[in-house]
Structures are given as structure tokens and as C-alpha cells.
Amino acid sequence: MTLTASLIDREIFFGNPKISGGQISPDGRFISFIKPLNGVRNIWVKPVDAAFEEALPVTEDQNRPISGYFWSRDSQYILYVQDKGGDENYHVYAVDPSQASAGQVPASINLTDLDNVRAFIYRVPRSDHDKLFIGLNDRDPAWHDLYEIDIRTGERRLMMENTINYNAVYFDLEDHLRLATRSLPDGGTELLQLQDGEWESIMSCSFEETISPSRFHKDGRVHLITNIGDTDLTTLYLLDLESKKLEKIESDPEGQVDFGGTVFSELTDELVATSYVGDRTRIYWRDAAYEADYQWLQEQFPAAEVSFGSSTTDQQRYIVYANSDTDPGAAYLFDRASRELTFLYQPRPELPVEELCEMQPVRYQSLDGLEIPAYLTLPKGATKNLPAVVFVHGGPWARDYWGYNSYAQFLANRGYAVLQPNFRGSTGYGKHFLNLGNGAWGETMQDDITAGAQYLIDKGIAQADKIAIMGGSYGGYATLAGLAFTPDVYACGVSIVGPSNLFTLLETIPPYWESVREMFHLRLGDPNTEEGRAQLKKKSPFFHAEHIKAPLLVAQGDNDPRVKTAESDQIAIAMRDHGLDVSYLNFPDEGHGFANPDNSMAFLAECERFLAQHIGGRYQEEVPERLQTIIDRVTVDVAALELSSAE
């Protein structure tokens, strides 16, 4: 294997971005962004025409990076959500950026200062810029009541107690509460309308279908995305709430994938564009002026995908992004009237993009003949007879996309062919493809992944004895299932927050997931029936650990509310008791994945060493002391590991 790219430092891939998350304030006076402060990502603000060096921090969280935020509609506040150590009990914070000065970071107001409560933002009203409509599960951990919160004072007012067990509520263009969705006892979904203070049912669907209200139309109808009936692909409709009639607006013109998304004008409330995600994103414009802007921008960046970010209230200035599979891209300020394009920043300016690798859409046949869409990334300078990593996405009701992927690029730089399969059960390819995954965990879903490994062998891309499987969440489960159920396929595996025992996974899902519990039972197996219990045991790698042959590296966040530490403990103990090779990292300050970049890089230092040891790629041998300290702290002594009584 002769690689032409240099070994890129993991810090460049996974360290803090220099700048990210840029937004323009609605009044157009400021640019905000996320940048490290004392090594932790925080929010900064600068006047729109000032240099980034003149920006001031407006938050100073020292423990956990702030990943996202938004401006209030009147540009008076910046709002963001934050949890503690990955526990996903999110609080909503507001900060007044005008109070920032040199040496003085303004204090953030915790608008939902309640212990063990998860806040959810439903709407940012247009009619009152001082208000937020949010959900709080303070009364009942399983259900969110609807509150109005005053951003300036933090005062909360109960708008509606959740007595109907809704899982989402929807407001019209005048901020009136109009619709709700709730899960039915059979796992389906019901759409409800608020009429004269009472909720009435409009329509419902089975758990194999979807009903998703979008934005209201100016005439009072609501845009609805659904695939009820004989329709396979989700489609955009307009629903008349009086007659209950559906008018079809659009489905994929190429007939390949589900409806992707909508873009509306906040000024006119007109539908500006629709999008679909096939192998790559396709945009269909309904507004000639926006289409002309987009085409002009695409001409400036012919090799990139261009996307619009935040805008001023008058929609004359936008933050736009240009990126690709080999470039995490750059942000620009775009003036629509003058077509002036001003460079703002690159998130990772030190990344040698010329040494990164193309991501190719591919197709292959599963073991039963089903066509599986996937993405393949090959290292620079080598395309045959490689070690390979089958990298499995989480969810599983999600999908992989074309574009810059830090894991794919990192692994390809280390010399691995990287395959990312969108196996059956993945979203975006129609309800038939999605529902082929029902009851198929560890079985035909896993067959699709196994067929991906065989595809790499058949094409001469991968060496049969040097294929690893790796992934997070469901991808972690698939890793464990791959090692346990197809022990001769993989040379090693890396499971990140992966469930090993489907019984304990279902027993410990967060209380606020109560509305989807029945859906989990239908898609995985029902622990309340003899047949379901047999199915769950059959599919749980924990109960089949004795079949594992390949070494395993496990990574876990100790605060994970979705996949508890017990899931990783169990598989580590089972493998240990069978005399099998297992290594285990448990991060005490993480949840369902890695938020702290140093934790991510500590994991990756161990991961790339582990992969190199077992399938022969290259790796960065030097480990900075700060990362080694983390590795030493989080490495679990598997020999001494015991399940607690709580687990």
C-alpha cells in the first residue's frame, strides 16, 4: 500500500474549529460565531464590519462546549441550550450581547433553571419578540407541558398541560396553537386540531407511516409531509383543516427519495425552495430571484455545495457556506443587492484539503438482492487490496450523506477504505425500505452491512482478513452484532456507545421517550410477549458473546441517558469471562457521543492504534500528555469490572 498523502495530525481533524457557527443578527449590525475561550467553545460577537480579532466573548462556559445558538428576532438576545456532562437535560439560556466589554463577559440567564428537567423549544414567536414557547417535563418526566417564557425576566406561564400525551405542538403564522401530534397505543401517529378549546382528531397513520406538519400557509392550510396510503415516498401536501382534504404539492421529481425539506421566506411566507437528498442534495427553486442568486453563487464555487444560513430580517444579507466532500468549507457574507461576497472564516484553515479523499456514491446488492446505497472513501494513492473500515451510522432511523465527514477522512488518511452503508431501516429512501428494517436488527439489517464488506472484497478494494467494523449508537450495536453473529467477517470492531443487550436498552430509555416506546417494541421486539423476548435475546450480542473471535474496543459516555453505561459494561464483562480480547474506555464527562474535543482525540488516539494493530493501517504514534492523561483516566480495568445492582 503506497499512500501519497501525509499523515495529518488528529488535532487538525478533531480539535476545536478555529471559528464555526457564524450568524448575522436580524438587524444586520453584528456577526456572531463560536470560538474557543480558554479551550472551550463559546459564543462571540463582533460588529458586522469589524475584524474577527475585535470580537468579544458573550458566554464563558468552562466545562462543556456550546454547540449551537440563535438570535432573538429583535436582535436583543442570543439564546442557546446546554446540558451537563451529556445528560441531555437541556436548559435554555439567554444572554444580552450588548453587555459584553473588554474583560467583561455578560452573565447568561438560565430561563429553565430546574433540576432533572429537559427543556424543548417549540417556537420563537413572531408576534412578541420577548417570548419563547417551550416544553418542560417538570410535572411528569414522560411528557412536556407547554409554557410561555419571557426572555428578559425568565418568568414562565403555563399555556397548556399535556393531558393528551402529545409529543409535538404546532403554531400558525400568527402564533396561535393549532395542531398537535401524539403516538397511538399501536405505535402509530395521530394528528389533532385545537377547536374551541378541545382537541379533535384529523387523521392518523400506522407506525410504518409518517405524518409531519410543517409550516402553515397564508390561507390557513398547513403544509404536511406524509406517506400515508399507497405512497411510498414522503410527499409535500397542503391540508385544509376544515374539509380535511389533501392537495399534493410535490414529491421527488426523480422518484428516488423522500421529500427533503422546505425553505420559506419570512417576509412573504411563500415557499421559496424544496430539497431532496439522493446521492447528493438537489434543490428545486420556486422563487426566480433566489434561484438567480443561488446559480451565481454556485458559479463562484463550482466544485462545492452552496447553502444559505442566517439572514437579516429584510433578507438582503445572508451567511452562505461553500463546502464539499474534500473541504469543510468556508463562510461568507453575501449581499443580494450588490452581489458582494465577503469572506468570513474557515473552520479548519490548517486542514490540507488537497490531501483529502473523494467520497463516492456506490450501490451494491445485499444477501437477498436488495440494492443498498452507500458512500465509499478511498485513501489517496491506493485503491486496491486495502485494509478497510465499514463505518455504520447511528439511529438506525437516519442515513449517511455526501459531504465532508471527519471520520471518513481521518480513516482514509490512515490508509483505510471506508464504506458507509445506508442499510435497510435507514431513512430517506421511502417507507418500504425503512420498514424492511422492522424486526431485522441483527438479521437482514446486519446482512446489508455484511454484504458491504463482501462488496469491498469482490471489487478487490479490501483484503478479506483486514476489515474492521465501527460505529456509534446503532452503529455500535451493529459492530457488536457483526462480531457476534458473523465472527469470521471482521478482524476487529470499535463500538461507540453501542447497546449490547436489547432488554436493558428498552428498560432504560429516557422517560421523555415514552411516546415512542411502542414503536421501539414494534421495530425491535416486544419484551412483554414470549415471541418478542425470544427475538430480543436472539438479537442481543451480549447473549452470544462466546461466538466473538475478533478484538473489540468499546467507548462509552458515563452520562449517556440513551445507551446506559451498563450496555458497554455487559459486553466487556461477557467477553472477559470468555477470555476474549476487549478494551474499554468510559468517559465520565460525556453522554451519547463526544462533545469535548480532547475526549474525542483521546478516543481516536486509542482507536487508530487499535486499528493499526489489528488490520495494519498507519497511525500517529505520538500522544500529547493531556490526551494520555485522559486515556489513563478513562481506561477501564476490565478484569475488575462488575455490574452494579442498578445495572
Secondary structure, DSSP 8 states (H G I E B T S, - for coil): ----S----HHHHHS--SSEEEEE-TTSSEEEEEEEETTEEEEEEEETTS-GGG-EES---SSS-----EE-TTSS-EEEEE-STT----EEEEE-GGG-BTTB----EETT--TT--EEEEE--SS-TTEEEEEEEEEETTEEEEEEEETTT--EEEEE---S-EEEEEE-TTS-EEEEEEE-TTS-EEEEEEETTEEEEEEEE-TTS-EEEEEE-TTS-EEEEE--TT--S-EEEEE-TTT--EEEEE--TTSSS---EEEE-TTT--EEEEEEESSSEEEEES-HHHHHHHHHHHHHSTTSEEEEEEE-TTS-EEEEEEEETTEEEEEEEEETTTTEEEEEE-S-TTS-GGG---EEEEEEE-TTS-EEEEEEE--TT--SSEEEEEEE-SSSS----SS--HHHHHHHHTT-EEEEE--TT-SSS-HHHHHTTTT-TTTHHHHHHHHHHHHHHHTTSEEEEEEEEEEETHHHHHHHHHHHHSTTT-SEEEEES--S-HHHHHHTS-GGGGGGHHHHHHHH--TTSHHHHHHHHHH-GGGGGGG--S-EEEEEETT-SSS-HHHHHHHHHHHHHTT--EEEEEETT-SSS--SHHHHHHHHHHHHHHHHHHH---------HHHHHHHHHHB--GGG----TT-
